[in-house]
Amino acid sequence: MLDYTKFILEKVSFDQQLFEKELLKHLGELIIEEVQELKNWCYEHFGQTYAPVLKRCFA
């Protein structure tokens, strides 16, 4: 499920609202360990572009 989530986020990364919607949706489907791995991955790949979105979603 984590790989699928990463795939979807890469596909919707052109739109901030869609990115946030998909991220929130998929966070509810992952186990705790996967959420932490996704958080690290998101900050690595989208930290400069979507830092405020990531802060809200991972708060």
C-alpha positions in Angstrom: 0.0 0.0 0.0 2.9 2.4 0.7 4.3 2.0 -2.8 0.9 2.7 -4.3 0.5 5.8 -2.1 3.9 7.1 -3.3 2.8 6.5 -6.9 -0.4 8.4 -6.5 1.3 11.3 -4.7 3.8 11.6 -7.5 1.0 11.7 -10.1 -1.0 14.4 -8.3 1.9 16.5 -7.2 1.1 19.2 -9.8 -1.9 20.4 -7.8 -1.6 21.3 -4.1 -5.2 20.7 -3.1 -5.3 17.3 -4.8 -2.0 16.4 -3.3 -3.3 17.2 0.2 -6.5 15.4 -0.3 -4.8 12.2 -1.5 -2.2 12.3 1.2 -4.9 12.6 3.9 -6.9 9.8 2.4 -3.9 7.4 2.2 -2.7 8.3 5.7 -5.8 6.6 7.1 -5.0 3.4 5.3 -1.4 2.9 6.4 0.0 1.4 9.6 2.1 3.5 11.9 5.5 2.3 10.5 4.4 3.1 7.0 3.2 6.5 8.0 6.6 7.4 9.3 8.3 6.1 6.2 5.8 8.1 4.0 6.5 11.2 6.1 10.2 10.9 5.5 9.7 10.2 1.8 7.3 13.1 1.4 9.7 15.6 3.0 12.5 14.3 0.9 10.6 14.6 -2.4 8.1 17.4 -1.8 9.5 19.3 1.3 10.4 22.4 -0.6 7.2 22.6 -2.7 4.6 21.5 -0.1 6.1 22.1 3.3 2.9 23.7 4.8 0.8 20.9 3.4 3.1 18.3 4.9 3.1 20.0 8.3 -0.7 20.1 8.4 -1.1 16.4 7.3 1.6 15.0 9.5 0.8 17.1 12.6 
